[in-house]
Amino acid sequence: MLESVSCTVNGLETSVTAGPDVSLLSVLREQLDLTGPKIGCAEGSCGACTVLVDGELVRACVTPLAAIAGRHVLTIEGLALDQQLHPLQRAFLDTVAFQCGYCTPGMIMAATALLSHHPDPDQDMIVRFMQGNICRCGMYARIVRAIRQAAAELRAGKGVGDEP
């Protein structure tokens, strides 16, 4: 039996219809053409599918569509504002905190959640928080560097749309 769910995705109100067991990840990728959240382990363990729901980190692969009814979903596609990269996106580019890039959207979304709760995290906090996101290329040192750079920019008042 199909169900219709209304929610806000990347600032746009939308309504999607799917079976009750369909994951948020499937709806984002297959119905809304938002391919930033990646298909990884399909068990909520690797972090490739990380999105924010009402500002909180969520694994889209294990989140049923019904769980987002009336809520706000933010994917990597909605992080930039007016065609300007978010400081985390810029920092990942500046520090080359990726190799294949498959994990990068999930890493950036997890880091967004971290910085929203802890604007000045130390290296240990970043490492602990990001443990749920796997980078098979092993770019962890650069990822930590990117998060620290973005945190400093955000604390200095350089937000989305500002020049680095």
C-alpha positions as CSV (number, residue, x, y, z in Angstrom):
1,M,0.0,0.0,0.0
2,L,1.4,3.4,-1.0
3,E,1.5,6.3,1.4
4,S,2.0,10.0,0.7
5,V,4.4,12.0,2.8
6,S,4.8,15.8,2.8
7,C,8.0,17.3,4.0
8,T,10.5,20.0,3.2
9,V,13.6,19.0,1.3
10,N,16.4,21.5,0.8
11,G,13.9,24.3,1.6
12,L,11.3,23.2,-0.9
13,E,8.0,21.8,0.3
14,T,7.3,18.5,-1.4
15,S,5.1,15.5,-1.3
16,V,6.3,12.0,-2.2
17,T,4.4,8.7,-2.5
18,A,6.0,5.3,-1.7
19,G,5.5,2.1,0.1
20,P,5.7,2.1,3.9
21,D,9.0,0.2,3.9
22,V,10.8,2.5,1.4
23,S,13.8,4.3,2.8
24,L,14.4,8.1,2.7
25,L,17.5,7.4,0.7
26,S,15.5,5.6,-2.0
27,V,13.0,8.5,-2.2
28,L,15.8,11.1,-2.3
29,R,17.7,9.4,-5.1
30,E,14.9,7.8,-7.2
31,Q,12.0,10.3,-6.9
32,L,13.7,13.6,-6.1
33,D,16.9,13.0,-8.2
34,L,19.1,14.0,-5.2
35,T,22.1,11.8,-5.7
36,G,24.4,13.4,-3.1
37,P,23.4,10.9,-0.4
38,K,25.1,7.7,-1.5
39,I,24.1,4.1,-1.4
40,G,26.7,2.4,0.9
41,C,26.2,-0.4,3.4
42,A,22.4,-0.1,3.6
43,E,22.6,-0.7,7.3
44,G,23.3,2.8,8.7
45,S,26.9,2.0,9.5
46,C,29.1,3.7,6.8
47,G,27.7,7.2,6.7
48,A,27.5,7.5,2.9
49,C,23.8,8.3,3.1
50,T,24.0,11.0,5.8
51,V,21.5,13.8,5.7
52,L,20.1,16.2,8.3
53,V,16.5,16.0,9.4
54,D,15.5,19.0,11.5
55,G,19.2,19.7,11.9
56,E,20.0,16.3,13.3
57,L,22.3,13.7,11.6
58,V,20.2,10.8,10.1
59,R,21.2,7.8,8.1
60,A,18.8,7.9,5.1
61,C,19.3,4.3,4.2
62,V,17.6,3.1,7.4
63,T,15.1,5.9,7.9
64,P,11.7,5.0,6.7
65,L,9.9,7.6,4.6
66,A,7.1,7.9,7.2
67,A,9.7,9.2,9.8
68,I,10.2,12.4,7.9
69,A,6.5,13.5,7.5
70,G,6.3,17.2,8.2
71,R,10.0,17.5,8.8
72,H,12.9,19.4,7.1
73,V,15.5,17.3,5.3
74,L,18.8,18.8,4.2
75,T,21.1,17.1,1.7
76,I,24.4,18.1,0.4
77,E,22.6,19.6,-2.6
78,G,20.8,22.1,-0.3
79,L,23.9,23.1,1.8
80,A,25.1,25.8,-0.6
81,L,23.2,29.0,-0.8
82,D,22.8,31.1,-3.9
83,Q,25.4,29.1,-5.8
84,Q,28.0,29.8,-3.1
85,L,29.6,26.8,-1.4
86,H,29.2,26.3,2.3
87,P,32.5,26.8,4.3
88,L,32.7,23.0,4.8
89,Q,32.4,22.4,1.1
90,R,35.1,25.0,0.4
91,A,37.3,23.6,3.1
92,F,37.0,20.1,1.7
93,L,38.2,21.5,-1.6
94,D,40.9,23.6,-0.1
95,T,42.4,20.7,1.8
96,V,41.7,18.1,-0.9
97,A,39.9,16.1,1.8
98,F,38.8,13.4,-0.6
99,Q,40.2,11.0,-3.1
100,C,37.4,9.1,-4.8
101,G,34.8,11.5,-3.3
102,Y,32.2,8.8,-2.6
103,C,32.1,9.5,1.1
104,T,32.4,13.3,0.8
105,P,28.7,14.3,0.8
106,G,28.1,12.2,3.9
107,M,31.2,13.5,5.6
108,I,30.2,17.1,5.0
109,M,26.7,16.6,6.2
110,A,28.0,14.9,9.4
111,A,30.5,17.7,9.9
112,T,27.6,20.2,9.5
113,A,25.8,18.5,12.3
114,L,28.9,18.5,14.5
115,L,29.6,22.2,13.9
116,S,26.0,23.2,14.5
117,H,26.3,21.7,18.0
118,H,30.0,22.3,18.7
119,P,31.3,25.4,16.8
120,D,34.9,25.0,18.2
121,P,35.6,21.3,18.3
122,D,39.1,20.1,19.0
123,Q,40.7,17.3,17.0
124,D,39.7,14.5,19.4
125,M,36.0,15.6,19.3
126,I,36.1,15.7,15.5
127,V,37.6,12.3,15.3
128,R,35.1,10.8,17.8
129,F,32.1,12.4,16.1
130,M,33.2,11.4,12.6
131,Q,33.8,7.8,13.4
132,G,30.4,6.8,12.0
133,N,31.5,7.9,8.5
134,I,33.9,5.7,6.7
135,C,36.4,6.9,4.1
136,R,37.7,3.9,2.3
137,C,40.5,6.0,0.7
138,G,41.8,6.9,4.2
139,M,41.6,10.7,3.9
140,Y,40.9,11.1,7.6
141,A,43.7,13.6,8.4
142,R,42.6,15.9,5.6
143,I,39.0,15.6,6.6
144,V,39.8,16.6,10.2
145,R,41.9,19.5,8.8
146,A,38.9,20.6,6.6
147,I,36.5,20.5,9.5
148,R,38.8,22.6,11.6
149,Q,39.3,25.1,8.8
150,A,35.5,25.4,8.3
151,A,34.9,25.8,12.0
152,A,37.4,28.6,12.2
153,E,35.8,30.4,9.2
154,L,32.3,30.0,10.7
155,R,33.4,31.3,14.0
156,A,35.0,34.3,12.2
157,G,31.7,35.0,10.6
158,K,32.5,33.8,7.2
159,G,29.4,31.9,6.2
160,V,27.8,30.7,3.0
161,G,28.4,33.1,0.2
162,D,31.4,34.9,1.8
163,E,34.7,34.9,0.1
164,P,37.3,32.6,1.8
